[in-house]
Amino acid sequence: MNISTHTTSPDWHAADIQAQLKKLGWTLRQLSFAHDYSSNVCNQTLRRPWPAVEKIIATALGRRPWEIWPSRYDAKHQPIYKRPTAPLRPYRGSRNSSRSAHEHNV
């Protein structure tokens, strides 16, 4: 399925992004930490859209996100996908709560 038909150039390959970052003295892990994210956030963004982190990576490379991931942006340079924000679910205990209760009665 083609996400966007307005682009003629493909997204950068993940290895090319990593190589360019390495030339500039960065790893994806370091970039994640430098922006107060967990260690694998930038790496995840190579596989899935995440506009805020795409901007971080692009800035480190001296580029704009739509230059690196044209399939993720429309003709006006707006992200096609936004990272979903699911509401927090209330904690309902562990799946083994019945087992735990049984163990306490023994």
N, C-alpha and C positions, 0 to 999 in steps of 0.2 A: 504494500500500500504506500503510495507516494503522498507524503504529508504536505508538501508544498510544490507547486509547479512553476513558481516565479523565478526560481534560481536555476542557474546553469552550472554552477560549480558545486561539487559535493562537499559535505562536511569534512573537516580535517580528520585524519586518522588519529586515533588515540595515541599511538606510538609517536606520531609527529608532534603532537601537543607536548607529550612528556619529554621528547628530545629537545624541543625549543626551550621548555622550562629549564631543563638541565643545563643548557648552554648559558642561561641567564642566572644560574646558581640556585635554582629552586627545585624542589620535588613537590609532588602533589600533597604529600603529607605535611611538609613544612608550610606550604601555602594554606592548607586547612588550619593548622595551628596558629599561623600568623593572623588569621581572621576570626579566631575564637570558635572554630568549628571542631568537631571530632576528627580524628585522623583520616578517616576514609571518605569524607564528604566530597572533596574535589575529585577523587577517583570515581565515585558514584556518578558524578555529573558527566563524566565521559560517556556513560551508558544511558543516562536518563536526563531529561530536561530539568534544569533548576536555574532559572534566570539569574537569581542573586549571585550564585556561585559561578555561573558562566561569566558574569561580569568581572568577578575577581580574577579568574583565570585569564580572561581576555586582557584585562588591565596589566597583569604581570607580563603578558606577551607583547604589550604595546599595540594591541588590536582592539576591535570592537566585537562583541559576542556574535553578531550576525555575520561577521567575516569568517569566523571559525565554524559556526554551526548555522549555515544559511537555511537548512531545512527546519530549524526550530523557530524561525522568525518570519513575519509576514513582510510585505513590500514596504510597509511604513516602519520597519525595524521594531515591531512590537512582538513580544513572545507569543507564539501560537499556543503553547501550553503553559499553564501556571501550575506550580507545585501545589497539589491538593493539601488543604488543611482540614483534617478530620477533627471533629470535636473529641475531647478526651472522654473516654468511657469510664464510668465509675468502677472502682476496684470491687471485685466480687469474690475475692479470695482465690486460693489456688484450686486447680482442677482436682487435686487429691484431698480436698477439705473433708470429705466423708471418711477417708482413710485416716486422716490425722485425728479426727474426732474419735474414731474407733480405737486408735492407738492410745489415746489419753484415758479411755475407759478400761483398758486392760490392766 
